[in-house]
Amino acid sequence: HGEGVPKLQMDSLLRRYSFVHNAGERFAVAASEKFLCVNPHITERLQKTYPRRKDKIDTLWTWVNTDIFQPQPLPRDVDPFRVVFAGRLDEFKDPSLMFMTIAELRHRLGGKVEFHYIGTSDPHRFPEFAAIEDITVRHGFKDAAGMAATLASVHAGILTSEFEGMPRFVLETLAVGRPVAAMHLPQLEAAVHAGVSGYLVPRSDTRQTMANDLAQRFVEMRNAMENGEMDSARIAASIKTFTPNTQLARVFRYHQEIQDARGLTAAPSFS
């Protein structure tokens, strides 16, 4: 899962000790039987970095626990329109753009907006947060059940990251039946379908243009909800391939193949 952009500050120990990550990656690729990455783009990078070991490197998408994150009816009232983000406020997630988007959405909806943040990072280090602090609800840490309940209480999710694996926050938001508006990342095309489960916004030369485009997509989703044109079950169906039964079945198969190759599989006994 580890992936980073050296020039962008991460809200974790990796920002200081990236050499630990790099050394661990080299060791893991060398010592493992299978090396699984959370999206094809990381897989491709590692295959190019370690060409002698490329055959063991493959992709395993993130999954969402659909026993906990289940589709819930959309809120009947769309005012205020509640938008959520969960996770660390790393710089590569571009919190500044996220806060600019909420500020623009606030302007377009006449102030009838709330921003919900699930996480423990301090947003005050980003000057753009000042414009939306008074409409922000900070939930702090949430366990899985608490996360599902909070996601069910909002209307939509937002993601402005410059890169990601396959963000679990997006999958969990969709699984609860809430659409997502996000800056375009190739891997999100598998789950965010235009007009059904949200929108992917193309990147632009200016941050204000991106904030405007994202805000407009939220306006469109709000209007669609008000007109009864969005359905939580249909939104949740967009993550049907990202369930444990689908993704972990491959892991179990890999374990079985490794055991078979080592002669560790117990032979069946008959009495």
HELIX and SHEET records of a PDB file:
HELIX    1   1 LEU A   13  ARG A   15  5                                   3    
HELIX    2   2 SER A   18  ALA A   31  1                                  14    
HELIX    3   3 PRO A   40  THR A   49  1                                  10    
HELIX    4   4 PRO A   51  LYS A   56  5                                   6    
HELIX    5   5 GLU A   91  LYS A   93  5                                   3    
HELIX    6   6 PRO A   95  ARG A  108  1                                  14    
HELIX    7   7 PRO A  123  ARG A  125  5                                   3    
HELIX    8   8 PRO A  127  ALA A  131  5                                   5    
HELIX    9   9 GLU A  133  ILE A  135  5                                   3    
HELIX   10  10 ALA A  144  ALA A  152  1                                   9    
HELIX   11  11 ARG A  168  ALA A  175  1                                   8    
HELIX   12  12 PRO A  186  ALA A  190  5                                   5    
HELIX   13  13 ARG A  207  GLU A  226  1                                  20    
HELIX   14  14 SER A  232  ALA A  236  1                                   5    
HELIX   15  15 ALA A  237  ILE A  239  5                                   3    
HELIX   16  16 PRO A  244  ARG A  262  1                                  19    
SHEET    1   A 2 PHE A  35  CYS A  37  0                                        
SHEET    2   A 2 ILE A  57  THR A  59  1                                        
SHEET    1   B 6 THR A 136  GLY A 140  0                                        
SHEET    2   B 6 VAL A 113  ILE A 118  1                                        
SHEET    3   B 6 PHE A  81  ALA A  86  1                                        
SHEET    4   B 6 ALA A 156  LEU A 159  1                                        
SHEET    5   B 6 VAL A 180  MET A 183  1                                        
SHEET    6   B 6 GLY A 198  VAL A 201  1                                        
END                                                                             
